[in-house]
């Protein structure tokens, strides 16, 4: 018997069950969809493969957004240092 995770409410990142998840492949809320942020800023790659969950829970969404903000801050700081160095 095959377990279907694709249409489940399991978070694609942490694996926890959550009824309030956000779809990864929808860009309605943001200019950049969540899957693109995950693929850019986290050490995993997600795609709409028809097998794995398509949502992430609110906790992982908050952590993802905080991670993006933090890494953007670091990158901008490094750019400043290198521009001063020149």
N, CA, C and O atoms as a Maestro MAE file, in Angstrom:
{
 s_m_m2io_version
 :::
 2.0.0
}

f_m_ct {
 s_m_title
 :::
 protein
 m_atom[344] {
  # First column is atom index #
  i_m_mmod_type
  r_m_x_coord
  r_m_y_coord
  r_m_z_coord
  i_m_residue_number
  s_m_chain_name
  s_m_pdb_residue_name
  s_m_pdb_atom_name
  i_m_atomic_number
  :::
  1 25 0.836 -1.193 0.000 1 A "UNK " " N  " 7
  2 3 0.000 0.000 0.000 1 A "UNK " " CA " 6
  3 2 0.875 1.248 0.000 1 A "UNK " " C  " 6
  4 15 1.748 1.392 0.856 1 A "UNK " " O  " 8
  5 25 0.654 2.131 -0.931 2 A "UNK " " N  " 7
  6 3 1.454 3.350 -1.060 2 A "UNK " " CA " 6
  7 2 0.812 4.491 -0.262 2 A "UNK " " C  " 6
  8 15 -0.397 4.715 -0.335 2 A "UNK " " O  " 8
  9 25 1.637 5.198 0.491 3 A "UNK " " N  " 7
  10 3 1.160 6.347 1.257 3 A "UNK " " CA " 6
  11 2 1.266 7.578 0.369 3 A "UNK " " C  " 6
  12 15 2.325 7.842 -0.201 3 A "UNK " " O  " 8
  13 25 0.181 8.333 0.246 4 A "UNK " " N  " 7
  14 3 0.194 9.530 -0.586 4 A "UNK " " CA " 6
  15 2 0.492 10.760 0.268 4 A "UNK " " C  " 6
  16 15 -0.328 11.175 1.087 4 A "UNK " " O  " 8
  17 25 1.642 11.319 0.071 5 A "UNK " " N  " 7
  18 3 2.023 12.532 0.778 5 A "UNK " " CA " 6
  19 2 1.689 13.778 -0.030 5 A "UNK " " C  " 6
  20 15 1.590 14.873 0.523 5 A "UNK " " O  " 8
  21 25 1.518 13.615 -1.321 6 A "UNK " " N  " 7
  22 3 1.361 14.749 -2.230 6 A "UNK " " CA " 6
  23 2 0.210 15.670 -1.835 6 A "UNK " " C  " 6
  24 15 0.380 16.889 -1.821 6 A "UNK " " O  " 8
  25 25 -0.930 15.124 -1.522 7 A "UNK " " N  " 7
  26 3 -2.093 15.928 -1.148 7 A "UNK " " CA " 6
  27 2 -2.306 15.979 0.357 7 A "UNK " " C  " 6
  28 15 -3.384 16.347 0.826 7 A "UNK " " O  " 8
  29 25 -1.290 15.612 1.104 8 A "UNK " " N  " 7
  30 3 -1.403 15.593 2.556 8 A "UNK " " CA " 6
  31 2 -1.184 16.990 3.141 8 A "UNK " " C  " 6
  32 15 -0.865 17.938 2.424 8 A "UNK " " O  " 8
  33 25 -1.360 17.090 4.444 9 A "UNK " " N  " 7
  34 3 -1.107 18.358 5.148 9 A "UNK " " CA " 6
  35 2 0.195 18.281 5.932 9 A "UNK " " C  " 6
  36 15 0.394 19.046 6.876 9 A "UNK " " O  " 8
  37 25 1.077 17.376 5.556 10 A "UNK " " N  " 7
  38 3 2.384 17.241 6.200 10 A "UNK " " CA " 6
  39 2 3.311 18.325 5.638 10 A "UNK " " C  " 6
  40 15 3.331 18.575 4.433 10 A "UNK " " O  " 8
  41 25 4.072 18.960 6.525 11 A "UNK " " N  " 7
  42 3 5.021 19.996 6.108 11 A "UNK " " CA " 6
  43 2 6.150 19.375 5.299 11 A "UNK " " C  " 6
  44 15 6.721 18.361 5.702 11 A "UNK " " O  " 8
  45 25 6.469 19.972 4.171 12 A "UNK " " N  " 7
  46 3 7.535 19.462 3.289 12 A "UNK " " CA " 6
  47 2 8.905 19.591 3.931 12 A "UNK " " C  " 6
  48 15 9.819 18.848 3.573 12 A "UNK " " O  " 8
  49 25 9.073 20.521 4.877 13 A "UNK " " N  " 7
  50 3 10.377 20.730 5.497 13 A "UNK " " CA " 6
  51 2 10.553 19.931 6.780 13 A "UNK " " C  " 6
  52 15 11.491 19.141 6.883 13 A "UNK " " O  " 8
  53 25 9.680 20.117 7.755 14 A "UNK " " N  " 7
  54 3 9.884 19.470 9.063 14 A "UNK " " CA " 6
  55 2 9.166 18.130 9.187 14 A "UNK " " C  " 6
  56 15 9.469 17.358 10.096 14 A "UNK " " O  " 8
  57 25 8.230 17.840 8.301 15 A "UNK " " N  " 7
  58 3 7.534 16.561 8.320 15 A "UNK " " CA " 6
  59 2 6.391 16.461 9.314 15 A "UNK " " C  " 6
  60 15 5.807 15.391 9.487 15 A "UNK " " O  " 8
  61 25 6.067 17.569 9.969 16 A "UNK " " N  " 7
  62 3 4.975 17.563 10.943 16 A "UNK " " CA " 6
  63 2 3.630 17.805 10.261 16 A "UNK " " C  " 6
  64 15 3.541 18.527 9.267 16 A "UNK " " O  " 8
  65 25 2.613 17.202 10.802 17 A "UNK " " N  " 7
  66 3 1.244 17.390 10.312 17 A "UNK " " CA " 6
  67 2 0.777 18.790 10.679 17 A "UNK " " C  " 6
  68 15 0.955 19.220 11.819 17 A "UNK " " O  " 8
  69 25 0.176 19.515 9.721 18 A "UNK " " N  " 7
  70 3 -0.307 20.859 10.001 18 A "UNK " " CA " 6
  71 2 -1.393 21.227 9.004 18 A "UNK " " C  " 6
  72 15 -1.186 21.149 7.793 18 A "UNK " " O  " 8
  73 25 -2.549 21.629 9.515 19 A "UNK " " N  " 7
  74 3 -3.676 21.985 8.641 19 A "UNK " " CA " 6
  75 2 -3.599 23.414 8.114 19 A "UNK " " C  " 6
  76 15 -4.414 23.805 7.278 19 A "UNK " " O  " 8
  77 25 -2.636 24.197 8.587 20 A "UNK " " N  " 7
  78 3 -2.533 25.608 8.193 20 A "UNK " " CA " 6
  79 2 -1.328 25.869 7.296 20 A "UNK " " C  " 6
  80 15 -0.770 26.966 7.320 20 A "UNK " " O  " 8
  81 25 -0.925 24.892 6.518 21 A "UNK " " N  " 7
  82 3 0.251 25.037 5.675 21 A "UNK " " CA " 6
  83 2 0.038 25.977 4.502 21 A "UNK " " C  " 6
  84 15 -1.090 26.262 4.098 21 A "UNK " " O  " 8
  85 25 1.156 26.448 3.969 22 A "UNK " " N  " 7
  86 3 1.161 27.329 2.801 22 A "UNK " " CA " 6
  87 2 1.705 26.538 1.615 22 A "UNK " " C  " 6
  88 15 2.705 25.832 1.738 22 A "UNK " " O  " 8
  89 25 1.041 26.660 0.469 23 A "UNK " " N  " 7
  90 3 1.519 25.962 -0.722 23 A "UNK " " CA " 6
  91 2 2.876 26.497 -1.165 23 A "UNK " " C  " 6
  92 15 3.097 27.707 -1.215 23 A "UNK " " O  " 8
  93 25 3.773 25.581 -1.483 24 A "UNK " " N  " 7
  94 3 5.129 25.942 -1.908 24 A "UNK " " CA " 6
  95 2 5.187 26.536 -3.298 24 A "UNK " " C  " 6
  96 15 6.045 27.372 -3.579 24 A "UNK " " O  " 8
  97 25 4.297 26.122 -4.162 25 A "UNK " " N  " 7
  98 3 4.419 26.457 -5.571 25 A "UNK " " CA " 6
  99 2 3.414 27.503 -6.017 25 A "UNK " " C  " 6
  100 15 3.103 27.602 -7.204 25 A "UNK " " O  " 8
  101 25 2.910 28.279 -5.083 26 A "UNK " " N  " 7
  102 3 1.975 29.353 -5.393 26 A "UNK " " CA " 6
  103 2 2.650 30.680 -5.102 26 A "UNK " " C  " 6
  104 15 3.275 30.836 -4.053 26 A "UNK " " O  " 8
  105 25 2.537 31.629 -6.001 27 A "UNK " " N  " 7
  106 3 3.177 32.930 -5.790 27 A "UNK " " CA " 6
  107 2 2.146 34.018 -5.502 27 A "UNK " " C  " 6
  108 15 2.402 35.195 -5.757 27 A "UNK " " O  " 8
  109 25 0.989 33.637 -4.977 28 A "UNK " " N  " 7
  110 3 -0.059 34.618 -4.711 28 A "UNK " " CA " 6
  111 2 0.329 35.596 -3.611 28 A "UNK " " C  " 6
  112 15 0.048 36.790 -3.722 28 A "UNK " " O  " 8
  113 25 0.978 35.104 -2.536 29 A "UNK " " N  " 7
  114 3 1.306 35.965 -1.399 29 A "UNK " " CA " 6
  115 2 2.585 36.768 -1.624 29 A "UNK " " C  " 6
  116 15 2.692 37.903 -1.159 29 A "UNK " " O  " 8
  117 25 3.539 36.199 -2.322 30 A "UNK " " N  " 7
  118 3 4.854 36.828 -2.502 30 A "UNK " " CA " 6
  119 2 5.167 36.954 -3.986 30 A "UNK " " C  " 6
  120 15 4.554 36.286 -4.819 30 A "UNK " " O  " 8
  121 25 6.121 37.811 -4.304 31 A "UNK " " N  " 7
  122 3 6.601 37.884 -5.682 31 A "UNK " " CA " 6
  123 2 7.368 36.622 -6.033 31 A "UNK " " C  " 6
  124 15 7.310 36.148 -7.168 31 A "UNK " " O  " 8
  125 25 8.081 36.082 -5.069 32 A "UNK " " N  " 7
  126 3 8.877 34.877 -5.281 32 A "UNK " " CA " 6
  127 2 8.212 33.751 -4.497 32 A "UNK " " C  " 6
  128 15 7.947 33.906 -3.305 32 A "UNK " " O  " 8
  129 25 7.941 32.625 -5.146 33 A "UNK " " N  " 7
  130 3 7.255 31.578 -4.401 33 A "UNK " " CA " 6
  131 2 8.184 30.899 -3.410 33 A "UNK " " C  " 6
  132 15 9.405 30.990 -3.530 33 A "UNK " " O  " 8
  133 25 7.607 30.224 -2.439 34 A "UNK " " N  " 7
  134 3 8.378 29.645 -1.344 34 A "UNK " " CA " 6
  135 2 9.364 28.582 -1.816 34 A "UNK " " C  " 6
  136 15 10.447 28.448 -1.245 34 A "UNK " " O  " 8
  137 25 9.007 27.830 -2.845 35 A "UNK " " N  " 7
  138 3 9.938 26.805 -3.331 35 A "UNK " " CA " 6
  139 2 11.223 27.435 -3.863 35 A "UNK " " C  " 6
  140 15 12.307 26.879 -3.684 35 A "UNK " " O  " 8
  141 25 11.111 28.576 -4.506 36 A "UNK " " N  " 7
  142 3 12.313 29.264 -5.000 36 A "UNK " " CA " 6
  143 2 13.183 29.733 -3.845 36 A "UNK " " C  " 6
  144 15 14.409 29.652 -3.920 36 A "UNK " " O  " 8
  145 25 12.558 30.225 -2.773 37 A "UNK " " N  " 7
  146 3 13.326 30.643 -1.598 37 A "UNK " " CA " 6
  147 2 14.040 29.455 -0.959 37 A "UNK " " C  " 6
  148 15 15.207 29.560 -0.581 37 A "UNK " " O  " 8
  149 25 13.346 28.329 -0.840 38 A "UNK " " N  " 7
  150 3 13.956 27.124 -0.279 38 A "UNK " " CA " 6
  151 2 15.131 26.688 -1.125 38 A "UNK " " C  " 6
  152 15 16.203 26.392 -0.597 38 A "UNK " " O  " 8
  153 25 14.941 26.646 -2.435 39 A "UNK " " N  " 7
  154 3 16.005 26.199 -3.337 39 A "UNK " " CA " 6
  155 2 17.193 27.146 -3.364 39 A "UNK " " C  " 6
  156 15 18.311 26.723 -3.656 39 A "UNK " " O  " 8
  157 25 16.969 28.418 -3.066 40 A "UNK " " N  " 7
  158 3 18.043 29.404 -3.078 40 A "UNK " " CA " 6
  159 2 18.779 29.476 -1.744 40 A "UNK " " C  " 6
  160 15 20.006 29.571 -1.715 40 A "UNK " " O  " 8
  161 25 18.037 29.432 -0.644 41 A "UNK " " N  " 7
  162 3 18.622 29.738 0.658 41 A "UNK " " CA " 6
  163 2 18.824 28.549 1.592 41 A "UNK " " C  " 6
  164 15 19.501 28.692 2.610 41 A "UNK " " O  " 8
  165 25 18.267 27.393 1.285 42 A "UNK " " N  " 7
  166 3 18.427 26.227 2.146 42 A "UNK " " CA " 6
  167 2 19.233 25.148 1.424 42 A "UNK " " C  " 6
  168 15 19.308 25.138 0.195 42 A "UNK " " O  " 8
  169 25 19.831 24.247 2.192 43 A "UNK " " N  " 7
  170 3 20.684 23.214 1.570 43 A "UNK " " CA " 6
  171 2 19.903 22.026 1.017 43 A "UNK " " C  " 6
  172 15 20.445 20.928 0.896 43 A "UNK " " O  " 8
  173 25 18.637 22.240 0.684 44 A "UNK " " N  " 7
  174 3 17.834 21.194 0.040 44 A "UNK " " CA " 6
  175 2 17.188 21.778 -1.207 44 A "UNK " " C  " 6
  176 15 17.110 22.997 -1.359 44 A "UNK " " O  " 8
  177 25 16.736 20.926 -2.081 45 A "UNK " " N  " 7
  178 3 16.019 21.342 -3.286 45 A "UNK " " CA " 6
  179 2 14.647 20.686 -3.273 45 A "UNK " " C  " 6
  180 15 14.515 19.490 -3.010 45 A "UNK " " O  " 8
  181 25 13.631 21.489 -3.560 46 A "UNK " " N  " 7
  182 3 12.264 20.966 -3.632 46 A "UNK " " CA " 6
  183 2 11.719 21.217 -5.032 46 A "UNK " " C  " 6
  184 15 12.074 22.193 -5.693 46 A "UNK " " O  " 8
  185 25 10.854 20.318 -5.462 47 A "UNK " " N  " 7
  186 3 10.175 20.496 -6.745 47 A "UNK " " CA " 6
  187 2 8.814 19.821 -6.648 47 A "UNK " " C  " 6
  188 15 8.594 18.950 -5.807 47 A "UNK " " O  " 8
  189 25 7.924 20.231 -7.508 48 A "UNK " " N  " 7
  190 3 6.574 19.673 -7.536 48 A "UNK " " CA " 6
  191 2 6.631 18.359 -8.303 48 A "UNK " " C  " 6
  192 15 6.316 18.301 -9.491 48 A "UNK " " O  " 8
  193 25 7.042 17.297 -7.592 49 A "UNK " " N  " 7
  194 3 7.309 16.017 -8.240 49 A "UNK " " CA " 6
  195 2 6.112 15.077 -8.277 49 A "UNK " " C  " 6
  196 15 6.206 13.977 -8.823 49 A "UNK " " O  " 8
  197 25 4.992 15.497 -7.704 50 A "UNK " " N  " 7
  198 3 3.811 14.659 -7.696 50 A "UNK " " CA " 6
  199 2 3.811 13.599 -6.609 50 A "UNK " " C  " 6
  200 15 2.893 12.781 -6.552 50 A "UNK " " O  " 8
  201 25 4.830 13.593 -5.735 51 A "UNK " " N  " 7
  202 3 4.931 12.583 -4.689 51 A "UNK " " CA " 6
  203 2 5.042 13.175 -3.286 51 A "UNK " " C  " 6
  204 15 4.354 12.720 -2.372 51 A "UNK " " O  " 8
  205 25 5.885 14.169 -3.106 52 A "UNK " " N  " 7
  206 3 6.157 14.720 -1.775 52 A "UNK " " CA " 6
  207 2 5.195 15.863 -1.451 52 A "UNK " " C  " 6
  208 15 4.608 16.450 -2.360 52 A "UNK " " O  " 8
  209 25 5.028 16.185 -0.166 53 A "UNK " " N  " 7
  210 3 4.093 17.238 0.231 53 A "UNK " " CA " 6
  211 2 4.358 18.566 -0.472 53 A "UNK " " C  " 6
  212 15 5.492 18.896 -0.818 53 A "UNK " " O  " 8
  213 25 3.264 19.323 -0.672 54 A "UNK " " N  " 7
  214 3 3.346 20.603 -1.376 54 A "UNK " " CA " 6
  215 2 3.170 21.801 -0.457 54 A "UNK " " C  " 6
  216 15 3.075 22.931 -0.936 54 A "UNK " " O  " 8
  217 25 3.125 21.580 0.847 55 A "UNK " " N  " 7
  218 3 2.917 22.692 1.778 55 A "UNK " " CA " 6
  219 2 4.022 22.734 2.827 55 A "UNK " " C  " 6
  220 15 4.693 21.735 3.089 55 A "UNK " " O  " 8
  221 25 4.197 23.918 3.422 56 A "UNK " " N  " 7
  222 3 5.047 24.021 4.602 56 A "UNK " " CA " 6
  223 2 4.243 24.694 5.707 56 A "UNK " " C  " 6
  224 15 3.376 25.530 5.449 56 A "UNK " " O  " 8
  225 25 4.548 24.314 6.936 57 A "UNK " " N  " 7
  226 3 3.796 24.795 8.094 57 A "UNK " " CA " 6
  227 2 4.162 26.249 8.406 57 A "UNK " " C  " 6
  228 15 5.185 26.746 7.935 57 A "UNK " " O  " 8
  229 25 3.329 26.931 9.199 58 A "UNK " " N  " 7
  230 3 3.621 28.329 9.554 58 A "UNK " " CA " 6
  231 2 4.976 28.511 10.244 58 A "UNK " " C  " 6
  232 15 5.668 29.500 10.000 58 A "UNK " " O  " 8
  233 25 5.353 27.567 11.098 59 A "UNK " " N  " 7
  234 3 6.651 27.675 11.783 59 A "UNK " " CA " 6
  235 2 7.815 27.641 10.810 59 A "UNK " " C  " 6
  236 15 8.746 28.438 10.928 59 A "UNK " " O  " 8
  237 25 7.773 26.734 9.857 60 A "UNK " " N  " 7
  238 3 8.849 26.655 8.856 60 A "UNK " " CA " 6
  239 2 8.822 27.861 7.928 60 A "UNK " " C  " 6
  240 15 9.873 28.316 7.474 60 A "UNK " " O  " 8
  241 25 7.632 28.385 7.640 61 A "UNK " " N  " 7
  242 3 7.536 29.589 6.811 61 A "UNK " " CA " 6
  243 2 8.224 30.759 7.505 61 A "UNK " " C  " 6
  244 15 8.968 31.508 6.873 61 A "UNK " " O  " 8
  245 25 7.977 30.917 8.805 62 A "UNK " " N  " 7
  246 3 8.617 31.994 9.572 62 A "UNK " " CA " 6
  247 2 10.127 31.802 9.601 62 A "UNK " " C  " 6
  248 15 10.876 32.760 9.407 62 A "UNK " " O  " 8
  249 25 10.580 30.580 9.841 63 A "UNK " " N  " 7
  250 3 12.017 30.304 9.884 63 A "UNK " " CA " 6
  251 2 12.672 30.550 8.521 63 A "UNK " " C  " 6
  252 15 13.778 31.086 8.448 63 A "UNK " " O  " 8
  253 25 11.993 30.159 7.452 64 A "UNK " " N  " 7
  254 3 12.513 30.384 6.100 64 A "UNK " " CA " 6
  255 2 12.664 31.876 5.832 64 A "UNK " " C  " 6
  256 15 13.707 32.320 5.354 64 A "UNK " " O  " 8
  257 25 11.625 32.649 6.139 65 A "UNK " " N  " 7
  258 3 11.675 34.091 5.911 65 A "UNK " " CA " 6
  259 2 12.767 34.752 6.748 65 A "UNK " " C  " 6
  260 15 13.444 35.663 6.271 65 A "UNK " " O  " 8
  261 25 12.945 34.301 7.997 66 A "UNK " " N  " 7
  262 3 14.006 34.841 8.858 66 A "UNK " " CA " 6
  263 2 15.374 34.487 8.295 66 A "UNK " " C  " 6
  264 15 16.290 35.309 8.327 66 A "UNK " " O  " 8
  265 25 15.519 33.274 7.781 67 A "UNK " " N  " 7
  266 3 16.781 32.840 7.188 67 A "UNK " " CA " 6
  267 2 17.124 33.673 5.959 67 A "UNK " " C  " 6
  268 15 18.273 34.077 5.781 67 A "UNK " " O  " 8
  269 25 16.137 33.928 5.118 68 A "UNK " " N  " 7
  270 3 16.340 34.753 3.918 68 A "UNK " " CA " 6
  271 2 16.784 36.155 4.323 68 A "UNK " " C  " 6
  272 15 17.721 36.711 3.750 68 A "UNK " " O  " 8
  273 25 16.098 36.720 5.320 69 A "UNK " " N  " 7
  274 3 16.434 38.064 5.792 69 A "UNK " " CA " 6
  275 2 17.857 38.114 6.352 69 A "UNK " " C  " 6
  276 15 18.611 39.039 6.053 69 A "UNK " " O  " 8
  277 25 18.221 37.119 7.163 70 A "UNK " " N  " 7
  278 3 19.547 37.068 7.770 70 A "UNK " " CA " 6
  279 2 20.636 36.915 6.711 70 A "UNK " " C  " 6
  280 15 21.639 37.627 6.751 70 A "UNK " " O  " 8
  281 25 20.453 36.008 5.781 71 A "UNK " " N  " 7
  282 3 21.469 35.802 4.746 71 A "UNK " " CA " 6
  283 2 21.597 37.020 3.830 71 A "UNK " " C  " 6
  284 15 22.697 37.343 3.381 71 A "UNK " " O  " 8
  285 25 20.491 37.691 3.553 72 A "UNK " " N  " 7
  286 3 20.538 38.918 2.761 72 A "UNK " " CA " 6
  287 2 21.326 39.997 3.503 72 A "UNK " " C  " 6
  288 15 22.110 40.723 2.892 72 A "UNK " " O  " 8
  289 25 21.122 40.103 4.812 73 A "UNK " " N  " 7
  290 3 21.868 41.053 5.638 73 A "UNK " " CA " 6
  291 2 23.370 40.770 5.578 73 A "UNK " " C  " 6
  292 15 24.172 41.690 5.422 73 A "UNK " " O  " 8
  293 25 23.742 39.513 5.700 74 A "UNK " " N  " 7
  294 3 25.154 39.118 5.645 74 A "UNK " " CA " 6
  295 2 25.752 39.436 4.284 74 A "UNK " " C  " 6
  296 15 26.849 39.988 4.200 74 A "UNK " " O  " 8
  297 25 25.047 39.095 3.230 75 A "UNK " " N  " 7
  298 3 25.545 39.344 1.870 75 A "UNK " " CA " 6
  299 2 25.740 40.835 1.649 75 A "UNK " " C  " 6
  300 15 26.760 41.250 1.099 75 A "UNK " " O  " 8
  301 25 24.775 41.646 2.070 76 A "UNK " " N  " 7
  302 3 24.900 43.101 1.911 76 A "UNK " " CA " 6
  303 2 26.074 43.646 2.722 76 A "UNK " " C  " 6
  304 15 26.771 44.551 2.264 76 A "UNK " " O  " 8
  305 25 26.298 43.112 3.910 77 A "UNK " " N  " 7
  306 3 27.448 43.524 4.717 77 A "UNK " " CA " 6
  307 2 28.760 43.198 4.030 77 A "UNK " " C  " 6
  308 15 29.687 44.008 4.043 77 A "UNK " " O  " 8
  309 25 28.847 42.033 3.439 78 A "UNK " " N  " 7
  310 3 30.077 41.646 2.738 78 A "UNK " " CA " 6
  311 2 30.319 42.520 1.515 78 A "UNK " " C  " 6
  312 15 31.458 42.869 1.206 78 A "UNK " " O  " 8
  313 25 29.243 42.870 0.824 79 A "UNK " " N  " 7
  314 3 29.359 43.760 -0.337 79 A "UNK " " CA " 6
  315 2 29.922 45.110 0.098 79 A "UNK " " C  " 6
  316 15 30.769 45.681 -0.589 79 A "UNK " " O  " 8
  317 25 29.454 45.622 1.237 80 A "UNK " " N  " 7
  318 3 29.965 46.894 1.764 80 A "UNK " " CA " 6
  319 2 31.453 46.816 2.044 80 A "UNK " " C  " 6
  320 15 32.204 47.721 1.681 80 A "UNK " " O  " 8
  321 25 31.890 45.722 2.698 81 A "UNK " " N  " 7
  322 3 33.310 45.569 3.001 81 A "UNK " " CA " 6
  323 2 34.167 45.547 1.740 81 A "UNK " " C  " 6
  324 15 35.215 46.190 1.684 81 A "UNK " " O  " 8
  325 25 33.727 44.821 0.753 82 A "UNK " " N  " 7
  326 3 34.509 44.729 -0.475 82 A "UNK " " CA " 6
  327 2 34.507 46.036 -1.263 82 A "UNK " " C  " 6
  328 15 35.478 46.341 -1.956 82 A "UNK " " O  " 8
  329 25 33.426 46.812 -1.165 83 A "UNK " " N  " 7
  330 3 33.423 48.101 -1.862 83 A "UNK " " CA " 6
  331 2 34.324 49.116 -1.166 83 A "UNK " " C  " 6
  332 15 34.904 49.981 -1.822 83 A "UNK " " O  " 8
  333 25 34.445 49.017 0.155 84 A "UNK " " N  " 7
  334 3 35.346 49.893 0.906 84 A "UNK " " CA " 6
  335 2 36.795 49.510 0.630 84 A "UNK " " C  " 6
  336 15 37.663 50.379 0.542 84 A "UNK " " O  " 8
  337 25 37.052 48.240 0.495 85 A "UNK " " N  " 7
  338 3 38.407 47.708 0.261 85 A "UNK " " CA " 6
  339 2 38.998 48.203 -1.050 85 A "UNK " " C  " 6
  340 15 40.213 48.360 -1.167 85 A "UNK " " O  " 8
  341 25 38.147 48.449 -2.030 86 A "UNK " " N  " 7
  342 3 38.640 48.846 -3.364 86 A "UNK " " CA " 6
  343 2 39.161 50.244 -3.400 86 A "UNK " " C  " 6
  344 15 39.605 50.711 -4.449 86 A "UNK " " O  " 8
  :::
 }
 m_bond[343] {
  # First column is bond index #
  i_m_from
  i_m_to
  i_m_order
  :::
  1 1 2 1
  2 2 3 1
  3 3 4 2
  4 3 5 1
  5 5 6 1
  6 6 7 1
  7 7 8 2
  8 7 9 1
  9 9 10 1
  10 10 11 1
  11 11 12 2
  12 11 13 1
  13 13 14 1
  14 14 15 1
  15 15 16 2
  16 15 17 1
  17 17 18 1
  18 18 19 1
  19 19 20 2
  20 19 21 1
  21 21 22 1
  22 22 23 1
  23 23 24 2
  24 23 25 1
  25 25 26 1
  26 26 27 1
  27 27 28 2
  28 27 29 1
  29 29 30 1
  30 30 31 1
  31 31 32 2
  32 31 33 1
  33 33 34 1
  34 34 35 1
  35 35 36 2
  36 35 37 1
  37 37 38 1
  38 38 39 1
  39 39 40 2
  40 39 41 1
  41 41 42 1
  42 42 43 1
  43 43 44 2
  44 43 45 1
  45 45 46 1
  46 46 47 1
  47 47 48 2
  48 47 49 1
  49 49 50 1
  50 50 51 1
  51 51 52 2
  52 51 53 1
  53 53 54 1
  54 54 55 1
  55 55 56 2
  56 55 57 1
  57 57 58 1
  58 58 59 1
  59 59 60 2
  60 59 61 1
  61 61 62 1
  62 62 63 1
  63 63 64 2
  64 63 65 1
  65 65 66 1
  66 66 67 1
  67 67 68 2
  68 67 69 1
  69 69 70 1
  70 70 71 1
  71 71 72 2
  72 71 73 1
  73 73 74 1
  74 74 75 1
  75 75 76 2
  76 75 77 1
  77 77 78 1
  78 78 79 1
  79 79 80 2
  80 79 81 1
  81 81 82 1
  82 82 83 1
  83 83 84 2
  84 83 85 1
  85 85 86 1
  86 86 87 1
  87 87 88 2
  88 87 89 1
  89 89 90 1
  90 90 91 1
  91 91 92 2
  92 91 93 1
  93 93 94 1
  94 94 95 1
  95 95 96 2
  96 95 97 1
  97 97 98 1
  98 98 99 1
  99 99 100 2
  100 99 101 1
  101 101 102 1
  102 102 103 1
  103 103 104 2
  104 103 105 1
  105 105 106 1
  106 106 107 1
  107 107 108 2
  108 107 109 1
  109 109 110 1
  110 110 111 1
  111 111 112 2
  112 111 113 1
  113 113 114 1
  114 114 115 1
  115 115 116 2
  116 115 117 1
  117 117 118 1
  118 118 119 1
  119 119 120 2
  120 119 121 1
  121 121 122 1
  122 122 123 1
  123 123 124 2
  124 123 125 1
  125 125 126 1
  126 126 127 1
  127 127 128 2
  128 127 129 1
  129 129 130 1
  130 130 131 1
  131 131 132 2
  132 131 133 1
  133 133 134 1
  134 134 135 1
  135 135 136 2
  136 135 137 1
  137 137 138 1
  138 138 139 1
  139 139 140 2
  140 139 141 1
  141 141 142 1
  142 142 143 1
  143 143 144 2
  144 143 145 1
  145 145 146 1
  146 146 147 1
  147 147 148 2
  148 147 149 1
  149 149 150 1
  150 150 151 1
  151 151 152 2
  152 151 153 1
  153 153 154 1
  154 154 155 1
  155 155 156 2
  156 155 157 1
  157 157 158 1
  158 158 159 1
  159 159 160 2
  160 159 161 1
  161 161 162 1
  162 162 163 1
  163 163 164 2
  164 163 165 1
  165 165 166 1
  166 166 167 1
  167 167 168 2
  168 167 169 1
  169 169 170 1
  170 170 171 1
  171 171 172 2
  172 171 173 1
  173 173 174 1
  174 174 175 1
  175 175 176 2
  176 175 177 1
  177 177 178 1
  178 178 179 1
  179 179 180 2
  180 179 181 1
  181 181 182 1
  182 182 183 1
  183 183 184 2
  184 183 185 1
  185 185 186 1
  186 186 187 1
  187 187 188 2
  188 187 189 1
  189 189 190 1
  190 190 191 1
  191 191 192 2
  192 191 193 1
  193 193 194 1
  194 194 195 1
  195 195 196 2
  196 195 197 1
  197 197 198 1
  198 198 199 1
  199 199 200 2
  200 199 201 1
  201 201 202 1
  202 202 203 1
  203 203 204 2
  204 203 205 1
  205 205 206 1
  206 206 207 1
  207 207 208 2
  208 207 209 1
  209 209 210 1
  210 210 211 1
  211 211 212 2
  212 211 213 1
  213 213 214 1
  214 214 215 1
  215 215 216 2
  216 215 217 1
  217 217 218 1
  218 218 219 1
  219 219 220 2
  220 219 221 1
  221 221 222 1
  222 222 223 1
  223 223 224 2
  224 223 225 1
  225 225 226 1
  226 226 227 1
  227 227 228 2
  228 227 229 1
  229 229 230 1
  230 230 231 1
  231 231 232 2
  232 231 233 1
  233 233 234 1
  234 234 235 1
  235 235 236 2
  236 235 237 1
  237 237 238 1
  238 238 239 1
  239 239 240 2
  240 239 241 1
  241 241 242 1
  242 242 243 1
  243 243 244 2
  244 243 245 1
  245 245 246 1
  246 246 247 1
  247 247 248 2
  248 247 249 1
  249 249 250 1
  250 250 251 1
  251 251 252 2
  252 251 253 1
  253 253 254 1
  254 254 255 1
  255 255 256 2
  256 255 257 1
  257 257 258 1
  258 258 259 1
  259 259 260 2
  260 259 261 1
  261 261 262 1
  262 262 263 1
  263 263 264 2
  264 263 265 1
  265 265 266 1
  266 266 267 1
  267 267 268 2
  268 267 269 1
  269 269 270 1
  270 270 271 1
  271 271 272 2
  272 271 273 1
  273 273 274 1
  274 274 275 1
  275 275 276 2
  276 275 277 1
  277 277 278 1
  278 278 279 1
  279 279 280 2
  280 279 281 1
  281 281 282 1
  282 282 283 1
  283 283 284 2
  284 283 285 1
  285 285 286 1
  286 286 287 1
  287 287 288 2
  288 287 289 1
  289 289 290 1
  290 290 291 1
  291 291 292 2
  292 291 293 1
  293 293 294 1
  294 294 295 1
  295 295 296 2
  296 295 297 1
  297 297 298 1
  298 298 299 1
  299 299 300 2
  300 299 301 1
  301 301 302 1
  302 302 303 1
  303 303 304 2
  304 303 305 1
  305 305 306 1
  306 306 307 1
  307 307 308 2
  308 307 309 1
  309 309 310 1
  310 310 311 1
  311 311 312 2
  312 311 313 1
  313 313 314 1
  314 314 315 1
  315 315 316 2
  316 315 317 1
  317 317 318 1
  318 318 319 1
  319 319 320 2
  320 319 321 1
  321 321 322 1
  322 322 323 1
  323 323 324 2
  324 323 325 1
  325 325 326 1
  326 326 327 1
  327 327 328 2
  328 327 329 1
  329 329 330 1
  330 330 331 1
  331 331 332 2
  332 331 333 1
  333 333 334 1
  334 334 335 1
  335 335 336 2
  336 335 337 1
  337 337 338 1
  338 338 339 1
  339 339 340 2
  340 339 341 1
  341 341 342 1
  342 342 343 1
  343 343 344 2
  :::
 }
}
